[in-house]
Amino acid sequence: MSHSYALVLFILNQENGKRCKDLAEILCISPPSLSKLVTKLAHQELVTITQDGRIKNIYITDKRRELIPEILQIFNETREKFMEMNQDYNLSGFIKDVNYLREKLK
């Protein structure tokens, strides 16, 4: 299972479903990109999509909640890799550079 799929399923499990628009915002991706991702998950019967007027809601299927331990493992591995990447990065230097650029643009 890809990290993207695992993250979507993790969020849906934590929130007991989500509006497409809200999920796209959480993931910082465009609604069309989310739509493609969710469509693939729906074809695998990992999620269901309901529509209420113009609003689409996404839910993890009860049948697939059995994957939650695997999803949590992938989520934790991704978080650990991200933290490892950031240990080598000088975050305070980055913030200083961003503030400098912001002042220059005023």
Secondary structure by P-SEA (a helix, b strand, c coil): ccaaaaaaaaaaaaaccccaaaaaaaacccaaaaaaaaaaaaaaccbbbbbcccbbbbbcccccccaaaaaaaaaaaaaaaaaaaacccaaaaaaaaaaaaaaaac
